[in-house]
Amino acid sequence: MNTNQKIFYSCVIDNTPLFYWQGYIFITSLINIAKVNGERIFAHLTHKNDLYESFLLKYRVNIRYIQPWGDNKYCNKLQQLETEEFYDAEYVFFCDADMAILEDLAAYIDTLNISGKIVGKIVDMNNPKIEYLDIIFDYFSLKKPPITTDTLNKEPTYEGNFNGGLYGIPSNAIKQFGLTWKEYAQKMLEDSFFTELLGNKIIHIDQISFALALTNTQQDYALLSLDYNCPTHLKQTEPLSTKLLANPKILHYHRKINPNGLLQTTNIQIIDEAINKVNFMLEKNLDSQIFQNYKDSVNHE
């Protein structure tokens, strides 16, 4: 499968200076490092923003508007799956905005044999623990997926419990999968049983409901390795340094940005080489006003 216009990237950008800057990093890394043209990128905005729209239009990025949904935070990402252009595409990579992408994943669809399959990386840590997932799967009378281990600590979890930073979904599955995913998320959000069960782990409701939908729909899936969704925000880097076996293709940096708007390094050479590539690009392609808004917000915190 070649890198044509029908393999898309999508993200949601919420209405804060931090998210706008993260979206800037996401989009400019795709365009300037991964060499993805803007017409293959969809930015879903929760609010009108003339400055940001000018930036997106400069790179010919598709702009769509969504209403915040569910918890109005982590579950906003579910709104992307209603974008009609995705239904007749070939494949869509749904990403969090706090990602820097260094290679066009379209080149790997055939290599990894993922055409027609949903893909994701198993969660880095088993949040929530598998005992809680057991209760949730039983609540919905779903057959439990095969047991695997989380990516970094080798604690038990289920296949399908993917990190929410990156999901790849074939276009012919997006509409039905999106409906099922949202149905489970809504049921969990509306039932106090899950809030009481999960406590502060309720923030993972988007990932848990995704795993439920994957089981319900019986969609074929494949697991991505650590280099396709490489976290850079961990306090303990030893597990990461021993388990990352290839150059990172996607950096998942969360909020690890320094006051100059650049990604913070990790002291792991193979990761920092990728981070330095992103930072070099940012320094060359700095949009001063979007960055200044981010910097002003940091200074006021």
N, C-alpha and C positions, 0 to 999 in steps of 0.2 A: 504494500500500500504506500503510495507516494505522498509527499507532503503537499496535498492540494487544499483547495478552499473548503472542503467538507469535513475537515478535522479541526474542531474548534477548541478554544480555551475560554473559560468563563469564571468570573469571580463576582462577589458582592462587595461593594465599598460603602460602608456606613458613614454617617455624617459627623465625623470628627477629624481634626487635623491629622491625628495619628493614622487613621484608616486611609485618608487621602494620600498620605505619604507612602504608606505600605502599598497602596494600589499603584502609585507612581513607580515604585521599585518593581512590582510584579510586571507591569506593562513594559517598562523600559528594558528590563532584563530579557523578556520574551523577544522584543523587537531588535535590540542591539546585540545581544549575546546569542540567543537561540535562533535568531534570524527568522522569526515568525512575522509575517506581515500583519498589520493592524486589522485587516478585514477578517482575520481568523480569530480575533479576540472580542469577547463580549464583556463589557463592564456594566454591572447592574447597580444603579445608584438608588439609595433610599430617599434622596432629596435632590432638588434642583441645585446646581452649583455652576454658575456661568464660567468661572475661572477654570474649574476642573473639566468642564465640557469642552472648553477651548483646547486644553491639553489633549484630550482624547481625540477630538476631531483633527488635530494636527497630525496624528498618527493613523487616522482613518479607522480608529477603534469603534466598534458598534456600541451605541449607548442605549440601554434599556432602563426603565424605571420600575421599581418594585415597591410594594408596601411591606414594611416590617411585619413579621408573622411569628406566631407562637410565643416564644420567650422574648421576642424582639431583639435577639442578640445572636446566639449560636444557630437558632433555627431559621434565621433569615435566608440562609443558603438554600433552603428547600424551594424558595420562590423561583430560583433560576430554572428549575426543571419545567416551568410553564412557558419558556421562551419558544415560540413556534418554529423558529428557524432550526432549532435543534432536532426536530422530529424527522426531517428529511435529509439530515446530514449523514455522515458515516460514523463519527465517533466524537464524543465531547469529554474533555477533561475539566471537571469542576474543582476549582482550587480556592483555598482561603487566600485572602489578599496578602497575608504575611509570608509569601513564598517568593523566592527568586529562582527563576528557571534558566538554566544554562544550556540546555539542549532541547531541540524540538522532539517531543515524544512521539510524534507521528512516525518518525523513522524507526521506532521500536515496536510498532503495532504488529508487524509481521514477524520481526525477530523474536519477540516474546510470545508469539502465538496467542495474542489477546483479542483479535478481531472477534466480535460477537460476544465478548465476555466483559463483565463488570470487574474492575480491578481496584485494589487499594493495598495499603501496607498495614499489617497487623499493628495494633496500638503499641506505642513504645513501652508503656507500663500498664499493668492490669487494673485500670480504673474504669468501672468498678470491678471488684474482685469477682471471680467466676461464680461464687456462691450467690451473689446478687443477680447475676445474669440467669442463673438457674431458676430463681424465683420468677423472674420476668418472663422467661420463655414458657414456664409452666402456667403462668397467669394467662397467657394468650394461647395456651394449648398448642404450642409449636414444638416440633421435633428439634432437639438441640443439635447444632452443627458439630462437626468434628472438633475435638480439643486440640489446641496447639499451645504455643507459649508466646508471651509478649516479646517484642523485638529486642529489648535491652536486658531485662532482668530474668528472663526465662521462667516467669510465673505463669500458671495456666490461664488461658482464656479461650475463646472460641474463634474459629475461622469465621470471617465475616465481621468481626469486631475490628473494623478498620479505623485508623487515624483519620479524622475528618478533614485534614488539610488537603487531601487529594483523592478524588474518586474519578475513575474513568468509566463511562457508561456508553455502550453502543446505542446509536440513535434510535433503533427500532425498539429499544426497551425503555427509553426515557419516560414516555408518557405514563405507562402503566406503573412502572416502578416508582415514579414521582408521586402518583396518587396513593400508592400503598405506603410509601415512606411517610407521607404527610398524615395519613390516617393513623398510623401507629404513634407518631409524634404527638398528634392532637389528643389521642386517648390518654397518653402518659401525662401530658400537660394538664389535662382537665381532671385527673383522678388523684386525690391527695395521697392515695396509697403509695404512689411512686415517690412523691416528695418525702414522705416519712421514711420510706425504705432507703432511698439513696442519700438523703441529707445533702451535703455540699457537692456530692458527685452527680447531682441532677444536671449540672452543667454539661454532662456528656450525653444528654438526651438525644441530640442529633445523631451521635454515633450509635447509640443503642437502638434507636428506632430504625436506623439504616440496616443494622444487623438483622432485626426482625423482618424488615421488608425483603432482604436478600433471601432469608429462609422461606418466607411465605411465597414469593414469586418463583422460587426454584430456578432462578437465573444462573447460568454458568458464570463462574468467577475464577479469577487467578490472583495470586499474591505477588505483590511487588516487593523487591528487596530494599534495603535501607537507603541505598544511593538514590532512589526515586522519591524519597521524602525524608531528607536528612535533618534531624533536629539540631539546632545550634544553641539552644537556650538552657541546656542541662547544667546543673551545678556539678554533678559528678560525671566527668567526661570519660572515665576509664572504660565503662562498658561500650561506649560509642567507638572509642579508638580501636578496640579489639574486634568489633563486629562489622565495621564498615570495610567492605572488601573491594570497592571500586570507587572511582572518582564520583563525587556527588553530581547528579544531574539536576536535582532540585534541592534548594536549601529552605528549610522551614525554621525561620529565625524567631518567630513569635514577636516579642517586644524587645529583642536584643539589638537595639539601635543606639549608637552613641549620640551625644549632643550635636554632632555635625551631620546627623542624618545617615550615617554609614553603618553597615552591619558590624557588630562586635565580633572579634575573633575568638577562637576557642583554645588555642595552643595545641591543636591537632593539625599537623601539617597538611594532610590531604584535604581537610575541610577549609583551612585558612587560605589555601591556594585558590579555592573556588570563591571564598568570601572576598579575597583581594581582587579577583576578576570583576566581581559585581561592584565593589567600591570604586575601582578605577573607572568603570563605565559611568557610575553615578557622578563622579567628579567631573567627567567630561560632558555630561548631559543634564546638568543641574537646571531644573526649573525653579528659578529663584523664589517666586511668590508662593508656590505650593510648599517649598521647603521652609520659607520664612514663616508661613502660618504654622507649620509643625514646630519649628524652633520656638516661636512665641508661646505656643501652648505648653511646651516643656518648661520654659522659663517661668511660667505662671503656676506650675504645679508645686 
